[in-house]
């Protein structure tokens, strides 16, 4: 995988993340992420996994077993990052006008973006 392909893939992951988190995430998904195992949070994480599939197909050689593993891992990691943040916010009574809310949102988003770096590292390590 070339550096150009890696950068292209990372850019596509950023775009898909933006769409899944800020355009296609429903109020039902947002309001239920704090409840462990709720279908709303699972649907949101599943949306992320589903949207990662075309990114993987256009930026890396066809590796179905690796793609499946990466997508399932992304879904699990994404779900738990969101649940931890949502649970913490509710347990502490943190509201959007609290600076702590925005620090947690930034930490949440950083964790998601680091997940994409890990996915790309796995593609480089195991995909060649």
Secondary structure, 3 states (H helix, E strand, C coil): CCHHHHHHHHHHHHHHHHHHHHCCCCHHHHHHCCCCCCHHHHHHHHHHHHHHHHHHHHHCCCCHHHHHHHHHHHHHHHHHHHHHHHHHHHHHCCCCCCHHHHHHHHHHHHHHHHHHHHHHHHHHHHCC
